[in-house]
Amino acid sequence: MNAYGLRETLLDLTIVLIALSLAMDAFSVSITHGLANKSFKPINALKLGVSFGSFQAFMPILGWLAGVNIIDFISGFDHWIAFGLLSLIGSRMIYESTKDESTKLINSLTISVLLILSIATSIDALAVGLSLSFLNIPILAPAIIIGSITFALSFMGVYFGNRFGHFLGNKVEIVGGIILIGIGLRILLEHL
């Protein structure tokens, strides 16, 4: 293998590792959704997978296009946005754990809930796109890889959360809410 081939292989491996790390927040949220539901619904897994995967693919492209002009603006508060959105959803889940089953937030997967969760879990992907633009790396292949891995992990996360969540009892929404707040706090602390 020549030096160019080795560089390409290392770049591909790096993109896959980046994609896996970016997908972890979406995977955790998907597990939380699975925890909060009594039965596995493939349509909900598909909704989360498509929504999270699409945002994770789109955000690096947006960041890459923005390039140098927006890095200082976004990097100053992206972690606060992610923390705020995840904490809001997590707090609502904890609050709604005391309500009737039919009104619980995480069970509904409305467009607004999907949008908030998708934005909150994909803000880091925007920064990755910015970084790739600084390195003059074309964005299309990394965006497809990031979106595909996020889709797969999100889909599987709903199944795993549902399959193993029943061991936690009837109040798994509280656990899910705490997980979301924890993810938001981790994002905030990593950037401070």
Stockholm file with secondary structure:
# STOCKHOLM 1.0

chainA/1-192         MNAYGLRETLLDLTIVLIALSLAMDAFSVSITHGLANKSFKPINALKLGVSFGSFQAFMPILGWLAGVNIIDFISGFDHWIAFGLLSLIGSRMIYESTKDESTKLINSLTISVLLILSIATSIDALAVGLSLSFLNIPILAPAIIIGSITFALSFMGVYFGNRFGHFLGNKVEIVGGIILIGIGLRILLEHL
#=GR chainA/1-192 SS CCHHHHHHHHHHHHHHHHHHHHHHHHHHHHHHHHHHCSSCCHHHHHHHHHHHHHHHHHHHHHHHHHTHHHHHHHHTTHHHHHHHHHHHHHHHHHHHTTSCGGGCHHHHCCHHHHHHHHHHHHHHHHHHHHHHHHTTCCSHHHHHHHHHHHHHHHHHHHHHHHHHHGGGCTTHHHHHHHHHHHHHHHHHHHHC
#=GC SS_cons         CCHHHHHHHHHHHHHHHHHHHHHHHHHHHHHHHHHHCSSCCHHHHHHHHHHHHHHHHHHHHHHHHHTHHHHHHHHTTHHHHHHHHHHHHHHHHHHHTTSCGGGCHHHHCCHHHHHHHHHHHHHHHHHHHHHHHHTTCCSHHHHHHHHHHHHHHHHHHHHHHHHHHGGGCTTHHHHHHHHHHHHHHHHHHHHC
//
